[in-house]
Amino acid sequence: MAKYLCIRCGREFDESQLAVMMNVRCPYCGYKVIAKARSGEIKTIRAL
Ligand SMILES: [Zn+2]
């Protein structure tokens, strides 16, 4: 399962937690810019 990282508060969460929000945002602080962390690669995702 994909791991995500909030670039604002630094918390990690997974895909299922993201789905609960039905949006691309941090479930902890609500920040709309998160990073997708995949084995050694971090890709920033910015909500539209
Ligand atoms: Zn956050």
mmCIF file of the protein (N, C-alpha, C, O) and its ligand, coordinates in Angstrom:
data_MODEL
# 
_entry.id   MODEL 
# 
loop_
_entity.id 
_entity.type 
_entity.pdbx_number_of_molecules 
1 polymer     1 
2 non-polymer 1 
# 
_entity_poly.entity_id                      1 
_entity_poly.type                           'polypeptide(L)' 
_entity_poly.nstd_linkage                   no 
_entity_poly.nstd_monomer                   no 
_entity_poly.pdbx_seq_one_letter_code       MAKYLCIRCGREFDESQLAVMMNVRCPYCGYKVIAKARSGEIKTIRAL 
_entity_poly.pdbx_seq_one_letter_code_can   MAKYLCIRCGREFDESQLAVMMNVRCPYCGYKVIAKARSGEIKTIRAL 
_entity_poly.pdbx_strand_id                 A 
# 
loop_
_entity_poly_seq.entity_id 
_entity_poly_seq.num 
_entity_poly_seq.mon_id 
_entity_poly_seq.hetero 
1 1  MET n 
1 2  ALA n 
1 3  LYS n 
1 4  TYR n 
1 5  LEU n 
1 6  CYS n 
1 7  ILE n 
1 8  ARG n 
1 9  CYS n 
1 10 GLY n 
1 11 ARG n 
1 12 GLU n 
1 13 PHE n 
1 14 ASP n 
1 15 GLU n 
1 16 SER n 
1 17 GLN n 
1 18 LEU n 
1 19 ALA n 
1 20 VAL n 
1 21 MET n 
1 22 MET n 
1 23 ASN n 
1 24 VAL n 
1 25 ARG n 
1 26 CYS n 
1 27 PRO n 
1 28 TYR n 
1 29 CYS n 
1 30 GLY n 
1 31 TYR n 
1 32 LYS n 
1 33 VAL n 
1 34 ILE n 
1 35 ALA n 
1 36 LYS n 
1 37 ALA n 
1 38 ARG n 
1 39 SER n 
1 40 GLY n 
1 41 GLU n 
1 42 ILE n 
1 43 LYS n 
1 44 THR n 
1 45 ILE n 
1 46 ARG n 
1 47 ALA n 
1 48 LEU n 
# 
loop_
_struct_asym.id 
_struct_asym.entity_id 
A 1 
B 2 
# 
loop_
_chem_comp.id 
_chem_comp.type 
_chem_comp.mon_nstd_flag 
ALA 'L-peptide linking' y 
ARG 'L-peptide linking' y 
ASN 'L-peptide linking' y 
ASP 'L-peptide linking' y 
CYS 'L-peptide linking' y 
GLN 'L-peptide linking' y 
GLU 'L-peptide linking' y 
GLY 'peptide linking'   y 
ILE 'L-peptide linking' y 
LEU 'L-peptide linking' y 
LYS 'L-peptide linking' y 
MET 'L-peptide linking' y 
PHE 'L-peptide linking' y 
PRO 'L-peptide linking' y 
SER 'L-peptide linking' y 
THR 'L-peptide linking' y 
TYR 'L-peptide linking' y 
VAL 'L-peptide linking' y 
ZN  non-polymer         . 
# 
_pdbx_entity_nonpoly.entity_id   2 
_pdbx_entity_nonpoly.name        ? 
_pdbx_entity_nonpoly.comp_id     ZN 
# 
_pdbx_nonpoly_scheme.asym_id         B 
_pdbx_nonpoly_scheme.entity_id       2 
_pdbx_nonpoly_scheme.mon_id          ZN 
_pdbx_nonpoly_scheme.ndb_seq_num     1 
_pdbx_nonpoly_scheme.pdb_seq_num     101 
_pdbx_nonpoly_scheme.auth_seq_num    101 
_pdbx_nonpoly_scheme.pdb_mon_id      ZN 
_pdbx_nonpoly_scheme.auth_mon_id     ZN 
_pdbx_nonpoly_scheme.pdb_strand_id   A 
_pdbx_nonpoly_scheme.pdb_ins_code    . 
# 
loop_
_atom_site.group_PDB 
_atom_site.id 
_atom_site.type_symbol 
_atom_site.label_atom_id 
_atom_site.label_alt_id 
_atom_site.label_comp_id 
_atom_site.label_asym_id 
_atom_site.label_entity_id 
_atom_site.label_seq_id 
_atom_site.pdbx_PDB_ins_code 
_atom_site.Cartn_x 
_atom_site.Cartn_y 
_atom_site.Cartn_z 
_atom_site.occupancy 
_atom_site.B_iso_or_equiv 
_atom_site.pdbx_formal_charge 
_atom_site.auth_seq_id 
_atom_site.auth_comp_id 
_atom_site.auth_asym_id 
_atom_site.auth_atom_id 
_atom_site.pdbx_PDB_model_num 
ATOM   1   N  N  . MET A 1 1  ? 0.842   -1.207 0.000  1.00 0.00 ? 1   MET A N  1 
ATOM   2   C  CA . MET A 1 1  ? 0.000   0.000  0.000  1.00 0.00 ? 1   MET A CA 1 
ATOM   3   C  C  . MET A 1 1  ? 0.874   1.253  0.000  1.00 0.00 ? 1   MET A C  1 
ATOM   4   O  O  . MET A 1 1  ? 1.891   1.323  0.690  1.00 0.00 ? 1   MET A O  1 
ATOM   5   N  N  . ALA A 1 2  ? 0.465   2.209  -0.766 1.00 0.00 ? 2   ALA A N  1 
ATOM   6   C  CA . ALA A 1 2  ? 1.252   3.428  -0.905 1.00 0.00 ? 2   ALA A CA 1 
ATOM   7   C  C  . ALA A 1 2  ? 1.252   4.238  0.405  1.00 0.00 ? 2   ALA A C  1 
ATOM   8   O  O  . ALA A 1 2  ? 0.256   4.311  1.125  1.00 0.00 ? 2   ALA A O  1 
ATOM   9   N  N  . LYS A 1 3  ? 2.379   4.819  0.665  1.00 0.00 ? 3   LYS A N  1 
ATOM   10  C  CA . LYS A 1 3  ? 2.510   5.675  1.834  1.00 0.00 ? 3   LYS A CA 1 
ATOM   11  C  C  . LYS A 1 3  ? 2.570   7.128  1.395  1.00 0.00 ? 3   LYS A C  1 
ATOM   12  O  O  . LYS A 1 3  ? 3.163   7.465  0.371  1.00 0.00 ? 3   LYS A O  1 
ATOM   13  N  N  . TYR A 1 4  ? 1.949   7.968  2.187  1.00 0.00 ? 4   TYR A N  1 
ATOM   14  C  CA . TYR A 1 4  ? 1.963   9.392  1.885  1.00 0.00 ? 4   TYR A CA 1 
ATOM   15  C  C  . TYR A 1 4  ? 2.529   10.162 3.054  1.00 0.00 ? 4   TYR A C  1 
ATOM   16  O  O  . TYR A 1 4  ? 2.458   9.727  4.204  1.00 0.00 ? 4   TYR A O  1 
ATOM   17  N  N  . LEU A 1 5  ? 3.092   11.313 2.739  1.00 0.00 ? 5   LEU A N  1 
ATOM   18  C  CA . LEU A 1 5  ? 3.715   12.142 3.757  1.00 0.00 ? 5   LEU A CA 1 
ATOM   19  C  C  . LEU A 1 5  ? 3.251   13.587 3.584  1.00 0.00 ? 5   LEU A C  1 
ATOM   20  O  O  . LEU A 1 5  ? 3.332   14.155 2.495  1.00 0.00 ? 5   LEU A O  1 
ATOM   21  N  N  . CYS A 1 6  ? 2.772   14.161 4.663  1.00 0.00 ? 6   CYS A N  1 
ATOM   22  C  CA . CYS A 1 6  ? 2.370   15.567 4.616  1.00 0.00 ? 6   CYS A CA 1 
ATOM   23  C  C  . CYS A 1 6  ? 3.622   16.431 4.701  1.00 0.00 ? 6   CYS A C  1 
ATOM   24  O  O  . CYS A 1 6  ? 4.445   16.251 5.598  1.00 0.00 ? 6   CYS A O  1 
ATOM   25  N  N  . ILE A 1 7  ? 3.764   17.362 3.775  1.00 0.00 ? 7   ILE A N  1 
ATOM   26  C  CA . ILE A 1 7  ? 4.973   18.183 3.780  1.00 0.00 ? 7   ILE A CA 1 
ATOM   27  C  C  . ILE A 1 7  ? 4.864   19.329 4.771  1.00 0.00 ? 7   ILE A C  1 
ATOM   28  O  O  . ILE A 1 7  ? 5.841   20.045 4.989  1.00 0.00 ? 7   ILE A O  1 
ATOM   29  N  N  . ARG A 1 8  ? 3.708   19.517 5.371  1.00 0.00 ? 8   ARG A N  1 
ATOM   30  C  CA . ARG A 1 8  ? 3.537   20.585 6.340  1.00 0.00 ? 8   ARG A CA 1 
ATOM   31  C  C  . ARG A 1 8  ? 3.773   20.096 7.758  1.00 0.00 ? 8   ARG A C  1 
ATOM   32  O  O  . ARG A 1 8  ? 4.606   20.649 8.477  1.00 0.00 ? 8   ARG A O  1 
ATOM   33  N  N  . CYS A 1 9  ? 3.032   19.042 8.174  1.00 0.00 ? 9   CYS A N  1 
ATOM   34  C  CA . CYS A 1 9  ? 3.161   18.566 9.550  1.00 0.00 ? 9   CYS A CA 1 
ATOM   35  C  C  . CYS A 1 9  ? 4.088   17.358 9.657  1.00 0.00 ? 9   CYS A C  1 
ATOM   36  O  O  . CYS A 1 9  ? 4.487   16.973 10.757 1.00 0.00 ? 9   CYS A O  1 
ATOM   37  N  N  . GLY A 1 10 ? 4.433   16.755 8.504  1.00 0.00 ? 10  GLY A N  1 
ATOM   38  C  CA . GLY A 1 10 ? 5.414   15.681 8.498  1.00 0.00 ? 10  GLY A CA 1 
ATOM   39  C  C  . GLY A 1 10 ? 4.876   14.322 8.899  1.00 0.00 ? 10  GLY A C  1 
ATOM   40  O  O  . GLY A 1 10 ? 5.648   13.375 9.046  1.00 0.00 ? 10  GLY A O  1 
ATOM   41  N  N  . ARG A 1 11 ? 3.569   14.204 9.080  1.00 0.00 ? 11  ARG A N  1 
ATOM   42  C  CA . ARG A 1 11 ? 2.987   12.921 9.461  1.00 0.00 ? 11  ARG A CA 1 
ATOM   43  C  C  . ARG A 1 11 ? 2.841   12.009 8.248  1.00 0.00 ? 11  ARG A C  1 
ATOM   44  O  O  . ARG A 1 11 ? 2.652   12.455 7.116  1.00 0.00 ? 11  ARG A O  1 
ATOM   45  N  N  . GLU A 1 12 ? 2.938   10.714 8.534  1.00 0.00 ? 12  GLU A N  1 
ATOM   46  C  CA . GLU A 1 12 ? 2.768   9.728  7.473  1.00 0.00 ? 12  GLU A CA 1 
ATOM   47  C  C  . GLU A 1 12 ? 1.392   9.089  7.581  1.00 0.00 ? 12  GLU A C  1 
ATOM   48  O  O  . GLU A 1 12 ? 0.865   8.898  8.677  1.00 0.00 ? 12  GLU A O  1 
ATOM   49  N  N  . PHE A 1 13 ? 0.831   8.769  6.453  1.00 0.00 ? 13  PHE A N  1 
ATOM   50  C  CA . PHE A 1 13 ? -0.449  8.076  6.425  1.00 0.00 ? 13  PHE A CA 1 
ATOM   51  C  C  . PHE A 1 13 ? -0.513  7.253  5.158  1.00 0.00 ? 13  PHE A C  1 
ATOM   52  O  O  . PHE A 1 13 ? 0.295   7.438  4.248  1.00 0.00 ? 13  PHE A O  1 
ATOM   53  N  N  . ASP A 1 14 ? -1.472  6.345  5.094  1.00 0.00 ? 14  ASP A N  1 
ATOM   54  C  CA . ASP A 1 14 ? -1.531  5.474  3.925  1.00 0.00 ? 14  ASP A CA 1 
ATOM   55  C  C  . ASP A 1 14 ? -2.763  5.779  3.064  1.00 0.00 ? 14  ASP A C  1 
ATOM   56  O  O  . ASP A 1 14 ? -3.558  6.673  3.353  1.00 0.00 ? 14  ASP A O  1 
ATOM   57  N  N  . GLU A 1 15 ? -2.872  5.006  2.021  1.00 0.00 ? 15  GLU A N  1 
ATOM   58  C  CA . GLU A 1 15 ? -3.881  5.249  0.990  1.00 0.00 ? 15  GLU A CA 1 
ATOM   59  C  C  . GLU A 1 15 ? -5.304  5.181  1.553  1.00 0.00 ? 15  GLU A C  1 
ATOM   60  O  O  . GLU A 1 15 ? -6.171  5.953  1.144  1.00 0.00 ? 15  GLU A O  1 
ATOM   61  N  N  . SER A 1 16 ? -5.546  4.258  2.491  1.00 0.00 ? 16  SER A N  1 
ATOM   62  C  CA . SER A 1 16 ? -6.891  4.105  3.039  1.00 0.00 ? 16  SER A CA 1 
ATOM   63  C  C  . SER A 1 16 ? -7.305  5.337  3.839  1.00 0.00 ? 16  SER A C  1 
ATOM   64  O  O  . SER A 1 16 ? -8.474  5.723  3.835  1.00 0.00 ? 16  SER A O  1 
ATOM   65  N  N  . GLN A 1 17 ? -6.345  5.949  4.520  1.00 0.00 ? 17  GLN A N  1 
ATOM   66  C  CA . GLN A 1 17 ? -6.650  7.161  5.277  1.00 0.00 ? 17  GLN A CA 1 
ATOM   67  C  C  . GLN A 1 17 ? -6.947  8.326  4.337  1.00 0.00 ? 17  GLN A C  1 
ATOM   68  O  O  . GLN A 1 17 ? -7.763  9.196  4.642  1.00 0.00 ? 17  GLN A O  1 
ATOM   69  N  N  . LEU A 1 18 ? -6.282  8.326  3.212  1.00 0.00 ? 18  LEU A N  1 
ATOM   70  C  CA . LEU A 1 18 ? -6.496  9.372  2.221  1.00 0.00 ? 18  LEU A CA 1 
ATOM   71  C  C  . LEU A 1 18 ? -7.885  9.228  1.599  1.00 0.00 ? 18  LEU A C  1 
ATOM   72  O  O  . LEU A 1 18 ? -8.551  10.223 1.313  1.00 0.00 ? 18  LEU A O  1 
ATOM   73  N  N  . ALA A 1 19 ? -8.312  7.994  1.393  1.00 0.00 ? 19  ALA A N  1 
ATOM   74  C  CA . ALA A 1 19 ? -9.602  7.732  0.762  1.00 0.00 ? 19  ALA A CA 1 
ATOM   75  C  C  . ALA A 1 19 ? -10.758 8.211  1.631  1.00 0.00 ? 19  ALA A C  1 
ATOM   76  O  O  . ALA A 1 19 ? -11.801 8.614  1.116  1.00 0.00 ? 19  ALA A O  1 
ATOM   77  N  N  . VAL A 1 20 ? -10.575 8.166  2.934  1.00 0.00 ? 20  VAL A N  1 
ATOM   78  C  CA . VAL A 1 20 ? -11.613 8.617  3.857  1.00 0.00 ? 20  VAL A CA 1 
ATOM   79  C  C  . VAL A 1 20 ? -11.930 10.091 3.623  1.00 0.00 ? 20  VAL A C  1 
ATOM   80  O  O  . VAL A 1 20 ? -13.079 10.519 3.729  1.00 0.00 ? 20  VAL A O  1 
ATOM   81  N  N  . MET A 1 21 ? -10.909 10.842 3.308  1.00 0.00 ? 21  MET A N  1 
ATOM   82  C  CA . MET A 1 21 ? -11.077 12.278 3.081  1.00 0.00 ? 21  MET A CA 1 
ATOM   83  C  C  . MET A 1 21 ? -11.729 12.549 1.721  1.00 0.00 ? 21  MET A C  1 
ATOM   84  O  O  . MET A 1 21 ? -12.258 13.638 1.496  1.00 0.00 ? 21  MET A O  1 
ATOM   85  N  N  . MET A 1 22 ? -11.695 11.581 0.829  1.00 0.00 ? 22  MET A N  1 
ATOM   86  C  CA . MET A 1 22 ? -12.183 11.719 -0.542 1.00 0.00 ? 22  MET A CA 1 
ATOM   87  C  C  . MET A 1 22 ? -11.582 12.945 -1.228 1.00 0.00 ? 22  MET A C  1 
ATOM   88  O  O  . MET A 1 22 ? -12.225 13.602 -2.046 1.00 0.00 ? 22  MET A O  1 
ATOM   89  N  N  . ASN A 1 23 ? -10.362 13.224 -0.879 1.00 0.00 ? 23  ASN A N  1 
ATOM   90  C  CA . ASN A 1 23 ? -9.669  14.363 -1.465 1.00 0.00 ? 23  ASN A CA 1 
ATOM   91  C  C  . ASN A 1 23 ? -8.180  14.177 -1.207 1.00 0.00 ? 23  ASN A C  1 
ATOM   92  O  O  . ASN A 1 23 ? -7.781  13.353 -0.384 1.00 0.00 ? 23  ASN A O  1 
ATOM   93  N  N  . VAL A 1 24 ? -7.382  14.931 -1.903 1.00 0.00 ? 24  VAL A N  1 
ATOM   94  C  CA . VAL A 1 24 ? -5.950  14.857 -1.666 1.00 0.00 ? 24  VAL A CA 1 
ATOM   95  C  C  . VAL A 1 24 ? -5.581  15.903 -0.616 1.00 0.00 ? 24  VAL A C  1 
ATOM   96  O  O  . VAL A 1 24 ? -5.274  17.053 -0.930 1.00 0.00 ? 24  VAL A O  1 
ATOM   97  N  N  . ARG A 1 25 ? -5.621  15.469 0.622  1.00 0.00 ? 25  ARG A N  1 
ATOM   98  C  CA . ARG A 1 25 ? -5.192  16.363 1.694  1.00 0.00 ? 25  ARG A CA 1 
ATOM   99  C  C  . ARG A 1 25 ? -4.814  15.558 2.928  1.00 0.00 ? 25  ARG A C  1 
ATOM   100 O  O  . ARG A 1 25 ? -5.224  14.410 3.099  1.00 0.00 ? 25  ARG A O  1 
ATOM   101 N  N  . CYS A 1 26 ? -4.032  16.185 3.769  1.00 0.00 ? 26  CYS A N  1 
ATOM   102 C  CA . CYS A 1 26 ? -3.573  15.520 4.980  1.00 0.00 ? 26  CYS A CA 1 
ATOM   103 C  C  . CYS A 1 26 ? -4.739  15.289 5.945  1.00 0.00 ? 26  CYS A C  1 
ATOM   104 O  O  . CYS A 1 26 ? -5.482  16.226 6.239  1.00 0.00 ? 26  CYS A O  1 
ATOM   105 N  N  . PRO A 1 27 ? -4.915  14.054 6.448  1.00 0.00 ? 27  PRO A N  1 
ATOM   106 C  CA . PRO A 1 27 ? -5.996  13.770 7.390  1.00 0.00 ? 27  PRO A CA 1 
ATOM   107 C  C  . PRO A 1 27 ? -5.764  14.374 8.770  1.00 0.00 ? 27  PRO A C  1 
ATOM   108 O  O  . PRO A 1 27 ? -6.675  14.393 9.598  1.00 0.00 ? 27  PRO A O  1 
ATOM   109 N  N  . TYR A 1 28 ? -4.560  14.864 9.024  1.00 0.00 ? 28  TYR A N  1 
ATOM   110 C  CA . TYR A 1 28 ? -4.245  15.411 10.342 1.00 0.00 ? 28  TYR A CA 1 
ATOM   111 C  C  . TYR A 1 28 ? -4.391  16.927 10.391 1.00 0.00 ? 28  TYR A C  1 
ATOM   112 O  O  . TYR A 1 28 ? -5.014  17.461 11.308 1.00 0.00 ? 28  TYR A O  1 
ATOM   113 N  N  . CYS A 1 29 ? -3.825  17.616 9.420  1.00 0.00 ? 29  CYS A N  1 
ATOM   114 C  CA . CYS A 1 29 ? -3.853  19.081 9.451  1.00 0.00 ? 29  CYS A CA 1 
ATOM   115 C  C  . CYS A 1 29 ? -4.651  19.666 8.294  1.00 0.00 ? 29  CYS A C  1 
ATOM   116 O  O  . CYS A 1 29 ? -4.927  20.865 8.283  1.00 0.00 ? 29  CYS A O  1 
ATOM   117 N  N  . GLY A 1 30 ? -5.027  18.837 7.316  1.00 0.00 ? 30  GLY A N  1 
ATOM   118 C  CA . GLY A 1 30 ? -5.852  19.325 6.224  1.00 0.00 ? 30  GLY A CA 1 
ATOM   119 C  C  . GLY A 1 30 ? -5.094  20.021 5.117  1.00 0.00 ? 30  GLY A C  1 
ATOM   120 O  O  . GLY A 1 30 ? -5.693  20.568 4.192  1.00 0.00 ? 30  GLY A O  1 
ATOM   121 N  N  . TYR A 1 31 ? -3.771  20.001 5.211  1.00 0.00 ? 31  TYR A N  1 
ATOM   122 C  CA . TYR A 1 31 ? -2.962  20.653 4.189  1.00 0.00 ? 31  TYR A CA 1 
ATOM   123 C  C  . TYR A 1 31 ? -3.103  19.927 2.860  1.00 0.00 ? 31  TYR A C  1 
ATOM   124 O  O  . TYR A 1 31 ? -3.148  18.698 2.812  1.00 0.00 ? 31  TYR A O  1 
ATOM   125 N  N  . LYS A 1 32 ? -3.171  20.694 1.796  1.00 0.00 ? 32  LYS A N  1 
ATOM   126 C  CA . LYS A 1 32 ? -3.501  20.109 0.489  1.00 0.00 ? 32  LYS A CA 1 
ATOM   127 C  C  . LYS A 1 32 ? -2.306  19.683 -0.339 1.00 0.00 ? 32  LYS A C  1 
ATOM   128 O  O  . LYS A 1 32 ? -2.474  19.213 -1.465 1.00 0.00 ? 32  LYS A O  1 
ATOM   129 N  N  . VAL A 1 33 ? -1.119  19.834 0.186  1.00 0.00 ? 33  VAL A N  1 
ATOM   130 C  CA . VAL A 1 33 ? 0.059   19.380 -0.552 1.00 0.00 ? 33  VAL A CA 1 
ATOM   131 C  C  . VAL A 1 33 ? 0.707   18.243 0.220  1.00 0.00 ? 33  VAL A C  1 
ATOM   132 O  O  . VAL A 1 33 ? 1.217   18.428 1.325  1.00 0.00 ? 33  VAL A O  1 
ATOM   133 N  N  . ILE A 1 34 ? 0.674   17.069 -0.384 1.00 0.00 ? 34  ILE A N  1 
ATOM   134 C  CA . ILE A 1 34 ? 1.268   15.906 0.259  1.00 0.00 ? 34  ILE A CA 1 
ATOM   135 C  C  . ILE A 1 34 ? 2.277   15.272 -0.683 1.00 0.00 ? 34  ILE A C  1 
ATOM   136 O  O  . ILE A 1 34 ? 2.293   15.550 -1.882 1.00 0.00 ? 34  ILE A O  1 
ATOM   137 N  N  . ALA A 1 35 ? 3.108   14.425 -0.126 1.00 0.00 ? 35  ALA A N  1 
ATOM   138 C  CA . ALA A 1 35 ? 4.090   13.722 -0.942 1.00 0.00 ? 35  ALA A CA 1 
ATOM   139 C  C  . ALA A 1 35 ? 3.787   12.239 -0.914 1.00 0.00 ? 35  ALA A C  1 
ATOM   140 O  O  . ALA A 1 35 ? 3.445   11.683 0.130  1.00 0.00 ? 35  ALA A O  1 
ATOM   141 N  N  . LYS A 1 36 ? 3.911   11.608 -2.054 1.00 0.00 ? 36  LYS A N  1 
ATOM   142 C  CA . LYS A 1 36 ? 3.739   10.166 -2.129 1.00 0.00 ? 36  LYS A CA 1 
ATOM   143 C  C  . LYS A 1 36 ? 5.098   9.517  -1.995 1.00 0.00 ? 36  LYS A C  1 
ATOM   144 O  O  . LYS A 1 36 ? 5.991   9.739  -2.813 1.00 0.00 ? 36  LYS A O  1 
ATOM   145 N  N  . ALA A 1 37 ? 5.246   8.719  -0.964 1.00 0.00 ? 37  ALA A N  1 
ATOM   146 C  CA . ALA A 1 37 ? 6.535   8.094  -0.699 1.00 0.00 ? 37  ALA A CA 1 
ATOM   147 C  C  . ALA A 1 37 ? 6.547   6.656  -1.206 1.00 0.00 ? 37  ALA A C  1 
ATOM   148 O  O  . ALA A 1 37 ? 5.825   5.801  -0.694 1.00 0.00 ? 37  ALA A O  1 
ATOM   149 N  N  . ARG A 1 38 ? 7.369   6.402  -2.209 1.00 0.00 ? 38  ARG A N  1 
ATOM   150 C  CA . ARG A 1 38 ? 7.527   5.041  -2.736 1.00 0.00 ? 38  ARG A CA 1 
ATOM   151 C  C  . ARG A 1 38 ? 8.999   4.700  -2.714 1.00 0.00 ? 38  ARG A C  1 
ATOM   152 O  O  . ARG A 1 38 ? 9.846   5.487  -3.138 1.00 0.00 ? 38  ARG A O  1 
ATOM   153 N  N  . SER A 1 39 ? 9.283   3.529  -2.220 1.00 0.00 ? 39  SER A N  1 
ATOM   154 C  CA . SER A 1 39 ? 10.648  3.025  -2.111 1.00 0.00 ? 39  SER A CA 1 
ATOM   155 C  C  . SER A 1 39 ? 11.745  3.928  -2.675 1.00 0.00 ? 39  SER A C  1 
ATOM   156 O  O  . SER A 1 39 ? 12.193  3.752  -3.808 1.00 0.00 ? 39  SER A O  1 
ATOM   157 N  N  . GLY A 1 40 ? 12.159  4.882  -1.877 1.00 0.00 ? 40  GLY A N  1 
ATOM   158 C  CA . GLY A 1 40 ? 13.273  5.740  -2.276 1.00 0.00 ? 40  GLY A CA 1 
ATOM   159 C  C  . GLY A 1 40 ? 12.879  6.946  -3.094 1.00 0.00 ? 40  GLY A C  1 
ATOM   160 O  O  . GLY A 1 40 ? 13.682  7.854  -3.305 1.00 0.00 ? 40  GLY A O  1 
ATOM   161 N  N  . GLU A 1 41 ? 11.633  6.954  -3.559 1.00 0.00 ? 41  GLU A N  1 
ATOM   162 C  CA . GLU A 1 41 ? 11.205  8.060  -4.412 1.00 0.00 ? 41  GLU A CA 1 
ATOM   163 C  C  . GLU A 1 41 ? 10.076  8.828  -3.730 1.00 0.00 ? 41  GLU A C  1 
ATOM   164 O  O  . GLU A 1 41 ? 9.126   8.221  -3.236 1.00 0.00 ? 41  GLU A O  1 
ATOM   165 N  N  . ILE A 1 42 ? 10.169  10.124 -3.700 1.00 0.00 ? 42  ILE A N  1 
ATOM   166 C  CA . ILE A 1 42 ? 9.093   10.941 -3.121 1.00 0.00 ? 42  ILE A CA 1 
ATOM   167 C  C  . ILE A 1 42 ? 8.551   11.868 -4.189 1.00 0.00 ? 42  ILE A C  1 
ATOM   168 O  O  . ILE A 1 42 ? 9.278   12.669 -4.776 1.00 0.00 ? 42  ILE A O  1 
ATOM   169 N  N  . LYS A 1 43 ? 7.261   11.739 -4.425 1.00 0.00 ? 43  LYS A N  1 
ATOM   170 C  CA . LYS A 1 43 ? 6.620   12.561 -5.450 1.00 0.00 ? 43  LYS A CA 1 
ATOM   171 C  C  . LYS A 1 43 ? 5.600   13.482 -4.788 1.00 0.00 ? 43  LYS A C  1 
ATOM   172 O  O  . LYS A 1 43 ? 4.713   13.032 -4.063 1.00 0.00 ? 43  LYS A O  1 
ATOM   173 N  N  . THR A 1 44 ? 5.742   14.746 -5.046 1.00 0.00 ? 44  THR A N  1 
ATOM   174 C  CA . THR A 1 44 ? 4.818   15.705 -4.435 1.00 0.00 ? 44  THR A CA 1 
ATOM   175 C  C  . THR A 1 44 ? 3.498   15.753 -5.190 1.00 0.00 ? 44  THR A C  1 
ATOM   176 O  O  . THR A 1 44 ? 3.469   15.833 -6.418 1.00 0.00 ? 44  THR A O  1 
ATOM   177 N  N  . ILE A 1 45 ? 2.415   15.703 -4.440 1.00 0.00 ? 45  ILE A N  1 
ATOM   178 C  CA . ILE A 1 45 ? 1.082   15.777 -5.024 1.00 0.00 ? 45  ILE A CA 1 
ATOM   179 C  C  . ILE A 1 45 ? 0.400   17.045 -4.538 1.00 0.00 ? 45  ILE A C  1 
ATOM   180 O  O  . ILE A 1 45 ? 0.301   17.295 -3.337 1.00 0.00 ? 45  ILE A O  1 
ATOM   181 N  N  . ARG A 1 46 ? -0.059  17.825 -5.477 1.00 0.00 ? 46  ARG A N  1 
ATOM   182 C  CA . ARG A 1 46 ? -0.684  19.089 -5.120 1.00 0.00 ? 46  ARG A CA 1 
ATOM   183 C  C  . ARG A 1 46 ? -2.156  19.040 -5.527 1.00 0.00 ? 46  ARG A C  1 
ATOM   184 O  O  . ARG A 1 46 ? -2.484  18.801 -6.689 1.00 0.00 ? 46  ARG A O  1 
ATOM   185 N  N  . ALA A 1 47 ? -3.019  19.266 -4.567 1.00 0.00 ? 47  ALA A N  1 
ATOM   186 C  CA . ALA A 1 47 ? -4.452  19.227 -4.867 1.00 0.00 ? 47  ALA A CA 1 
ATOM   187 C  C  . ALA A 1 47 ? -4.837  20.413 -5.747 1.00 0.00 ? 47  ALA A C  1 
ATOM   188 O  O  . ALA A 1 47 ? -4.309  21.515 -5.598 1.00 0.00 ? 47  ALA A O  1 
ATOM   189 N  N  . LEU A 1 48 ? -5.757  20.165 -6.655 1.00 0.00 ? 48  LEU A N  1 
ATOM   190 C  CA . LEU A 1 48 ? -6.192  21.235 -7.557 1.00 0.00 ? 48  LEU A CA 1 
ATOM   191 C  C  . LEU A 1 48 ? -7.176  22.151 -6.838 1.00 0.00 ? 48  LEU A C  1 
ATOM   192 O  O  . LEU A 1 48 ? -7.662  23.117 -7.427 1.00 0.00 ? 48  LEU A O  1 
HETATM 193 ZN ZN . ZN  B 2 .  ? -0.415  17.484 7.710  1.00 0.00 2 101 ZN  A ZN 1 
# 
